[in-house]
Each structure stands twice: as structure tokens, then as C-alpha cells.
Amino acid sequence: MIRLSIFLLPLVLLAAADQPTWDKPLPEWSTDDAQAILTGSPWVKVITTGLMRKLSESERREGGNMEAEGGGKGVGFDDFSLFGMKSKSAGKKEPGPPKLWIRWESALPVRAAELRSADNAAPVIDGEDYAICVYDVPLAITGFDMKVLPDNLKRVGWLKFTGKEIKPSRVLVRANGSTTATLVYFFPRSANITADIRQVDFTAQVGRLFLSQSFFPAEMQFQNKLAL
């Protein structure tokens, strides 16, 4: 029995070393643990973005908004100008879409990590909704006008899973100076996302910028419970 215990000890230590940060009790988290949550956990991603071409004058007129730069009637996925690609419409290179951080903001481990690391960029959220936050969206690239009401963002944001499309109940826009904004999308918990749902897709449009990111509930477990 003693020999068996000695043989198993390295395996036990290896398993402990491989234990994810989010399996540790909250009081044991260090600032490094908190940063691991905020940079490499199932709740935090580097979001995939695409840049839509600018609308022509006739398309803006047809869509009923002469000030619009992207989106609206007549613009589809084939019109995206992705990073390093040329615009199909203009035949020239446009500024590439940025890489943005996105967090499932309402998840307990994310909120705890932000508190432990004293993350001043984290928005204040309230209520019982799911909250998804997109950080530092560049206003110059998106063509998004801060004077436009957040209600406009609600119309082009979704959570999609198992054939459902859930619209945000509200969108919070927080300006970071004059060049970027942080966006918080709130979705009703009545959508009832469960751990057996394989994939939840977040999509949104901000001016000309299209956002798309997948989350996987089975991985988003904190202390053996789904944390959203």
C-alpha cells in the first residue's frame, strides 16, 4: 500500500497543477489567478470581427438613412471586407477590423476576477440578465455615432442557440474618451441557457463592424455549476 501511494503521488500533484483557476475557492485566488480568468478562460474570448463595406448613396436612400455607413438593406455577408482583404465594391484595401476582447460579464468568476484584479475597465452591471461586454470598440473604424441611441444596437444584436434567436433587452454604451466605447449587451435569463446546450453564438453589428463569437456552456462551469 505504501509503495502504491508513493507511485500515485506524482499523478496527484500533476492533476492539482492542471486544475483550472476557476476550480479554486474564491478566497484562494491570487491576482495572477484573476488575470488568468480574464485572459484565458471559457468566459473571455478575443472576438472575431468583420468590416462591412460602406453603403452607396442609393443604398442609404433606399434604407431610409442617408447618414448610415454600414448595415441596412442591400448589404450581406458577401460584402464583408475582412482583415487584409480588399473591398469587393471599391477594389482597394480598407482599414482592417480590430481584435476585441469580449467577456460573459455576468458570470460570477468574471466578476470576482475583475474585483480581485481591481479592473477599472469593467462596467457596472445591474439586474438579473445575462450580460455580455465588448471592450474598446473603435468608433472611427465602425462609423458608429455615439449620439445614436443604444436602442439602435438592440435591433442588430442576438444570442443564437438550438434554433432560438434571443434579442437583447437593452444595450449599455460607455464612452472611453472620444475614440472607443465599451458595449454591454443584456439578454433576459428567461432564455434559459443550460449546460447541455452545445454552443451559444453572440452576433452584433456596430456601425460597419460585425461581431461574432461562440461560447460553450459545458466549459463554463464554476465549482461544478454553470456560471453565466
N, C-alpha and C positions, 0 to 999 in steps of 0.2 A: 504493500500500500504506500509506503514511504517513497519507494522508487517511482511508482506511478505518479505520485504528487509532484515529485521533482521534475518528471518528464512533462507534465501538463502545465507547470508554472510558466514557461516561456509563451505557451499558447494563450494563457490567461492574460499575461502582460501585453501581448500583441493585440488581443481583442480590445483591451482597455485603451491602448494607444490609438486604435482605429475608431473609437467611439466618437460619433459626431458631437460637435459642441452643443447642439441643441438637445442632446440627451442628458446633459448635465443639469443638476438643480440650479435654479437661477442664482442663489446666493454664492455659488462657486464660480460664477463667470468672472473672468478677467477682462480687461479692456481688449486684449488680443482675441479672446473668445467672441466678444461683441463684434469686433471688426470682421471676424470670420463669418458671422451671421450676415452682416451687411454687404459682404462682397462675394461669398461663395456658397450660399445656402439655397434650398429649393424655393425660398420666398423672394429671392432677389436675382434679377437677370440683367444682362445687357440687351436691350430691346432691339429688334430688327426694324429698321425704318426704310421707307422708300419715298422718293421725292417725285411728286406729280408735276407734269408739265403745266405751264401757265395756260389759262383759258384764252381763246381768241376773243376778239370783240363780239363776234356774232354769238359765241357760246355764252359769254357773260350776259348778253342781252336776252338770249333765249332762256337762261336760268333765272332771269329777273333780278340780277345783282351785278351791276356794272363795275363794282369795286372788287369783285371776287378775283382771287389769284389762282385758286385751285379748287377741285371738287365740283359738285353740281352736275347738271345734266350734260351728257355727251362725253364724260371723262371716265375711262375704265382702267382696269389693271394693265392693259397693254400699253398704256400711256406713261407708265412709271419710268422715271429716269433714275436708275439705281447708281450707287457709288461707282465711279469710274466708267459709267456708260454714257453714251451720247443720247441726247434727246431725239426721239423719232420725229417730233414735229419740227424742231428748229435745226437739227443736224449739227449741233455744236454741243460742247461739253458744258454742263451746268455745275454749280457747286454741289458736291456730294452730300447726301443726307448724313446726319451725325449718328454716333453711337450714344445711346441714352440709357441711364440706369432706371430700372423700374422695380418697385417693391410692392409686395402684397402688404400694404401698410397696416391693415387692421389685425394682422396676425400677432399673437402675443409675443413670440420670440423676436419679431422685428421691433415691436415697441419697447421691449425690455432691452434689446441690444442698443437701440438709439438712446435710451436713458442711461445705460451703463457707459456708453462712449461719449456722452454729452454731445450728441449730434445736433448742432444748431440748425441744420438744414431740414430736419424732419418737421413736417407740418403738424399743426394741432388738429386732431380729428375728434369728432363727437358722434354720438348716436350709435346704433347697433348695426349699421350697414357694413357690408364688405367695403373696404377702401383700397384702391389701387393707385399708387402715386408714380408719376413720371417726372423725373427731375431734370431741371435746367434745359427746357426746350428752347432752342434759339429762335427768337422772334424774327430775325432778319431772313433766315432761310425759309421758315414756314410761310411767311407772308401773313401771319396771324396778327390781327389788330386787337390790342388789349382793350380797346373800347367796345369790342363786340361782347355782348352778354354771354356768360357761360352756358346759357340755355342753348346757344347755337352748337356748342360742343356736345350737348346731350343727344342731339339728333344723329350724330355720326360716331357714337361710341357703343360698344357691345361687349358682353360676355357670351360666348357660344360654347355649348356642350350638349351632348346627347340630343341633338336636334332642336335645342332651345336657343333662343336669342333674347338675352336679357338687356334691357336698356338701363342706363344709369338714372338714378333718382335725382341726382344733382352732380355738378362738377364745380370744384373749387379751383379758382385761378389765383395764384400768388406770384406777384411780380418780384423778380430778383434784380433790382435795378431797372435799367431800360433795355437790356439786351436779351434776357432769358426769363422764363416763367416756369414755375412748378405747378403741375396739374394733378388734382386728386379727383378720381372718379369714384363715386359712391354707388354701389349696387345693392338692392334690397336682399336681406337674408332669407326672405321668403322664396328666393330661387333655390334654396336648399341644396347646396353643393355638398356631396357626401364623398367619403374616402374611396368608394367603389367606382366613382366616375374617373375614367382613364385620363382625360385631358380637358382642360378648360382654356379656351382661346380668348385673349383680350385683343380687340382691334379698335382703332380710333383714327380719326383724321383731325389734324390741327392745321388749318390753312392748307398749304400744299403738302404737308408732311403726313405720310401714312404710317401708323404704328401697328405692329403685330407681334404678339408674344404668347407662347403657350406655357401653362402651368400644369403640374401633375399632382393632384391631391394625394395620391398614395405616398408620395415622397414628403408631403408637407405635414408630417406628424411631429408633435412636440409632447414628450412624456407620454407616448402611446395614444395620443388623441389628435384628431385632425385640428389643425390650427389655421384658421382663415380669418 
